[in-house]
Amino acid sequence: MTYTVRLARQAERYLERLPQDVQRRMLERLGQLAHDPYGVNTKPLQGALGRRSSRVGGWRILFRVDEEASEVDVSDIGPRGQIYRGL
């Protein structure tokens, strides 16, 4: 099954400002999430029902999987040290 990956406006803006090499790696990971959002380098977030995290080096992608709509909803992209603040 293939999922549609949707980026929140905040995540999209952050992605556009990343250095080209990091941006390329993020886009590769988003493509992987479209094929398997439960795969390698993803894990459920503790205390955040239904939310997951995907690791890309020192960066993280936060998302939810909507099985009914076959969508991966990316809420945030950012550095590991800052991404979990405010959850």
Protein Blocks (a to p, Z undefined) as FASTA:
>chain_A
ZZdddddfklmmmmmmpcfklmmmmmmmmmmmmmommbghiacdehighiacddehjbcc
dddddfknopacdfbdcdfklmmgoZZ
